[in-house]
Amino acid sequence: MDVYNNNHEPKSSTNDHSHHLHQDHERNERPSETSHLSRTILMIHHTLQMPWHCQHWTIQQLLTTRSSPTKEAEVLLWEQNTKEQIQFVALAATLVAGVVGASVAWSATNEAHWLVLVLWYGSLVMSLYCVIIAFHLGILFSAYDIRPDRADRILDMLKQREKEEPRWRSQWVLNMPIALFSWSVISYLVGLALLVVRPLWKVGWERDSWIATGFLVYFVLSTSLYFIVGGTIHGRLLPDLAHQSGVTWP
């Protein structure tokens, strides 16, 4: 009986050791898989919030170089660029509102899913409010333009009261026209996708189904390119620029 136990104990020990090694290997792989997933989700989130992060970093750089001899020129250049961006977004939102209004009048919407019109009407509302808010921001910058010390006053508007960090509320207000415009375009595209691809499950394979399939190819390709560009900007280009400027990238 002792011989039998002695002959089998090494085998049992070897099996247990292999089992523990396998468990350790699985534990080592899980954090890596989880970290990759979390990084992917974070990158998608940052890509969707790209204007916010870019604006935050730019304001942070302005506040960091507040004592620079070229500070006033940098602030005024940022103000000019911001005003041009707001004007461009307001113009683009006006064009989107026209496209949405024309799309709602399509005869195809009579048989479309009700969610299509909800998304398109929502897109129209966000586009119009984007124009209104952009107009108000133009008035705000006009109030700063008449001040002889407007560079200092703009920096005071952008920073928190007790530390050299971007003020969340000011950044939120400045970013709102771009956010509304982006949401408006996304809302319109989702509604358009629902309208075009409906024949894939509504009717048999016919002409409209081929159109829906071709549309999906373009839609997926364009969406992929959007996330690739956004991921490259946020994951590579801006962090490199921040590192060269001595500013911490979020």
C-alpha positions in Angstrom: 0.0 0.0 0.0 2.9 2.4 0.8 4.5 1.5 -2.5 1.3 2.3 -4.3 1.1 5.7 -2.6 4.7 6.6 -3.3 4.3 5.8 -7.0 1.3 8.0 -7.4 2.2 11.0 -5.2 4.7 12.5 -7.7 2.2 12.4 -10.5 -0.5 14.1 -8.3 2.0 16.7 -7.3 2.9 17.3 -10.9 -0.7 17.7 -11.9 -1.4 20.1 -9.1 1.7 22.2 -10.0 0.5 22.3 -13.7 -3.0 23.3 -12.6 -1.6 26.2 -10.4 0.6 27.4 -13.3 -2.4 27.4 -15.6 -4.4 29.4 -13.1 -1.6 31.9 -12.7 -1.3 32.2 -16.4 -5.1 32.9 -16.7 -4.8 35.5 -13.9 -2.0 37.2 -15.7 -3.9 37.3 -19.0 -7.1 38.7 -17.5 -5.7 42.1 -16.4 -4.2 42.5 -19.8 -7.4 41.8 -21.6 -9.3 44.1 -19.2 -6.8 46.9 -19.6 -7.0 46.6 -23.4 -10.8 46.8 -23.2 -10.8 49.7 -20.8 -8.3 51.6 -23.0 -10.5 51.0 -26.0 -13.6 52.2 -24.2 -11.7 55.3 -22.9 -10.4 56.0 -26.4 -13.9 55.9 -27.9 -15.1 58.2 -25.1 -12.3 60.7 -25.7 -12.9 60.6 -29.5 -16.5 61.5 -29.0 -15.4 64.2 -26.6 -12.5 65.4 -28.8 -13.4 69.1 -29.0 -13.7 69.2 -25.2 -10.3 67.7 -24.6 -8.6 69.8 -27.2 -10.1 72.9 -25.8 -9.2 71.9 -22.2 -5.6 71.4 -23.2 -5.4 74.7 -25.1 -6.8 76.6 -22.2 -4.4 74.8 -19.8 -1.5 75.8 -22.0 -2.6 79.4 -22.0 -2.8 79.4 -18.2 0.6 77.7 -17.8 2.3 80.3 -20.0 0.5 83.2 -18.3 3.8 84.9 -17.3 5.3 84.5 -20.8 6.3 87.7 -22.7 4.1 86.6 -25.6 1.2 85.9 -23.4 -1.0 88.6 -24.7 -0.5 87.7 -28.3 -1.2 84.0 -27.5 -4.5 84.8 -25.7 -5.6 87.1 -28.5 -4.8 84.5 -31.1 -6.8 81.9 -29.2 -9.7 84.4 -28.9 -9.6 85.0 -32.7 -9.5 81.3 -33.5 -12.3 80.5 -31.1 -14.5 83.2 -32.6 -13.8 81.9 -36.1 -14.7 78.3 -35.0 -17.9 79.5 -33.4 -18.9 81.4 -36.6 -18.1 78.4 -38.7 -20.1 76.0 -36.5 -23.0 78.4 -36.6 -22.9 78.4 -40.4 -22.5 74.7 -40.6 -25.5 74.2 -38.2 -27.6 76.4 -40.4 -26.8 74.2 -43.4 -27.6 71.1 -41.4 -30.9 72.6 -40.4 -31.7 73.2 -44.1 -30.8 69.6 -44.9 -32.9 68.2 -42.1 -35.9 70.3 -43.1 -35.6 69.1 -46.7 -35.3 65.5 -45.5 -38.4 65.7 -43.4 -40.3 66.6 -46.6 -39.3 63.4 -48.3 -42.1 61.2 -49.4 -40.2 58.2 -48.0 -40.8 59.5 -44.5 -44.5 58.6 -44.8 -43.6 54.9 -44.4 -40.5 55.4 -42.2 -40.3 54.3 -38.6 -41.5 56.9 -36.1 -38.1 57.1 -34.6 -36.6 58.5 -37.8 -38.7 61.6 -37.5 -38.0 61.9 -33.8 -34.2 61.9 -34.5 -34.6 64.4 -37.4 -36.8 66.8 -35.5 -34.3 66.6 -32.6 -31.5 67.3 -35.0 -33.3 70.3 -36.3 -33.9 71.7 -32.8 -30.2 71.2 -31.8 -29.0 72.9 -35.0 -31.2 75.9 -34.4 -30.1 76.3 -30.8 -26.5 75.9 -31.8 -26.9 79.0 -34.0 -28.6 80.9 -31.1 -25.9 80.0 -28.6 -23.1 80.9 -31.1 -24.7 84.3 -31.5 -24.7 84.8 -27.7 -21.1 83.8 -27.5 -20.2 86.4 -30.2 -21.8 89.0 -28.1 -19.8 87.8 -25.1 -16.5 88.2 -26.9 -17.5 91.6 -28.1 -17.8 92.7 -24.5 -14.1 91.6 -24.0 -12.9 93.2 -27.2 -13.6 96.8 -26.0 -11.4 96.3 -22.9 -7.8 97.5 -23.1 -6.8 94.7 -20.8 -8.9 92.0 -22.6 -6.1 89.4 -22.5 -6.0 89.4 -18.7 -9.8 89.5 -18.5 -10.1 86.5 -20.9 -7.7 84.5 -18.8 -9.6 85.4 -15.6 -12.8 84.1 -17.4 -11.1 80.8 -18.3 -9.3 79.9 -15.1 -10.6 78.8 -11.7 -10.5 81.4 -8.9 -8.0 79.8 -6.7 -5.7 77.9 -9.0 -4.4 77.9 -12.6 -6.8 75.3 -13.9 -9.4 75.7 -16.6 -12.8 76.6 -15.2 -15.3 73.9 -16.0 -18.3 76.2 -16.5 -16.5 78.5 -18.9 -15.2 75.6 -20.9 -18.7 74.0 -21.0 -20.2 77.2 -22.3 -17.6 77.7 -25.0 -17.9 74.1 -26.1 -21.7 74.0 -26.3 -22.1 75.1 -30.0 -19.7 72.4 -31.2 -21.4 69.8 -28.9 -24.9 70.7 -30.2 -23.7 70.7 -33.8 -22.0 67.3 -33.3 -25.1 65.8 -31.7 -27.3 67.2 -34.4 -25.3 65.6 -37.2 -25.1 62.3 -35.3 -28.9 62.4 -34.7 -29.5 63.0 -38.4 -27.2 60.3 -39.5 -28.7 57.7 -37.2 -32.2 58.6 -38.4 -31.0 58.4 -42.0 -29.5 55.0 -41.3 -32.8 53.7 -39.9 -34.7 55.0 -42.9 -32.3 53.5 -45.5 -31.7 50.1 -43.9 -35.3 49.4 -43.0 -35.9 47.4 -46.2 -33.3 44.8 -45.0 -35.9 43.5 -42.4 -39.1 45.0 -43.8 -39.2 43.4 -47.3 -37.4 40.8 -49.3 -34.1 41.1 -51.1 -34.8 43.6 -53.9 -33.5 47.0 -55.1 -34.0 48.8 -51.8 -32.1 46.1 -50.0 -29.1 46.6 -52.3 -29.2 50.3 -51.6 -29.4 49.7 -47.9 -26.4 47.3 -48.1 -24.3 49.9 -50.0 -25.3 52.6 -47.6 -24.1 50.4 -44.6 -20.7 49.9 -46.3 -20.2 53.7 -46.6 -21.6 54.3 -43.1 -19.3 51.8 -41.4 -16.3 52.9 -43.4 -16.9 56.6 -42.6 -17.5 55.8 -38.9 -14.3 53.8 -38.7 -12.3 56.6 -40.3 -13.8 59.0 -37.8 -12.7 57.0 -34.8 -9.3 56.3 -36.4 -8.7 60.0 -36.9 -10.0 60.9 -33.4 -8.0 58.2 -31.8 -4.8 59.3 -33.6 -5.3 62.9 -32.5 -6.1 62.1 -28.9 -3.8 59.1 -28.5 -0.7 60.3 -30.4 -0.6 63.9 -31.7 -1.9 66.0 -28.8 -0.1 64.0 -26.1 3.2 64.5 -28.0 2.5 68.2 -28.3 1.6 68.4 -24.6 4.8 66.6 -23.7 6.9 69.0 -25.7 5.1 72.0 -24.1 5.4 70.7 -20.6 1.7 70.4 -20.0 0.0 67.3 -18.6 -2.3 65.5 -21.1 -5.5 64.1 -19.5 
